[in-house]
Amino acid sequence: MSEHFDLLIRGGVCALPWGLEALDIGAKDGRIAALGVSSHASAEEVIDASGLHVLPGLIDPHVHLRDPGDPKIETVLTGTRAAVLGGITTVFDMPNTSPAITDSDRLAWKQGYVERQSWCDIGLYVGATKENIDSLATLELGHGVCGVKVFAGSSTGPLLVEDDESLERVMRSGRRRISYHSEDEYRLQARKGLFKNGDPYASHMAWRDEECAFLGTRRLMALARKTGRAAHILHVSTAEELAYLQDFREVATCELLVNHLTQVAPECYDRLGGLAVMNPPIRDQRHYDAAWAALRNGTIDTIGSDHAPHRRSDKEKPWPECPGGLTGVQTLAPIMLDHVNAGRLSLCQLVDLMAAGPSRVYGLIGKGRLVAGYDADFTLVDMGRQRRIEDSWIASPCGWTPFAGMKVTGWPHATVVRGQVVMREDEVVGAPSGRLARFG
Ligand SMILES: [Zn+2]
């Protein structure tokens, strides 16, 4: 008797942990059941992947879905729709919503809410405050929680934890890897007075200079080594930090943003104005080159979009009234595929950084690799497809992307979450059936 699967992916070139291999994949009950399937096997659904590459479902470990917040900008429903249109099967959502996810009641609400609203699987960050440090050890073990997020700078209100004493207490509060926004808050505030309203948008990188980021990371690394608590430095933006972090590999992993690998100052500020403003800022060629060098030498563990949409009208305000943050979850994979086609990294490196890497750093269970028993999450990509990214393609209600007009080669063809096709050829299929991801 021949085998029968729920889903068969035939004829694709698969990005296995040990390299690219042409084979057929069978999925059953939402998980990968077989790598290499005989031609006699049957299935409820067969995807013809000839001419396509089959990647493990790509993960965006850094999104702000703004929910609860302002549904005219983004929601879990719209932001995860954008994710699957862009070939992403799992997102990790940041806690700085309105209100923020900082206690067990709000976390319980969010856990129930996202499983009715999400198109892809989802992990939730819990935000640290100076008031909730004693409950972080419990909160970080909650269902679907990918970890604690600390804003050591660049936040407002209760989510800001900027002083060494509080940071050390946070590090001594639990045991999972903590994710940090690392910009030194004191230096940010001290330098604010050097600039005035209406200065050029490029002032953003002068205000939040290299030393703001580097000083923040030096302080965090000293405390991480002192306490032994593992740290994940989000959106590393300077050559100095990338060199420094290599000496802290026993406690530190790090993330790069696609923007810092794609856009360069001052050109981006001249061309995009407020649409280029993000934190930490896009910097000059020296830092761009250092980011690519660090990616190639293995310093980088994950790549994220830092999807953080705002209204276009707010982004068009003069600097520094324009808020920091960019739409990005939908364009992350297409742009990284374009970088692969341009020879800047290999497809296997992309898979390591966008699937296996996030899984390893956050302790994600059953995702990030094409192996038997793992979730049947797949991103099928057409490496030869040429497209132009347009605002009209963006599913987030804010309706804009800083990459509008960019021509890319390589495009997500289909997105499969736990054996269910949720996107095929730019169409979202079925209904939102995302679940909370599981973490060890
Ligand atoms: Zn962020």
Residues whose N, C-alpha, C, O or C-beta is under 5 A from the ligand:
A	BS01	ZN	D306
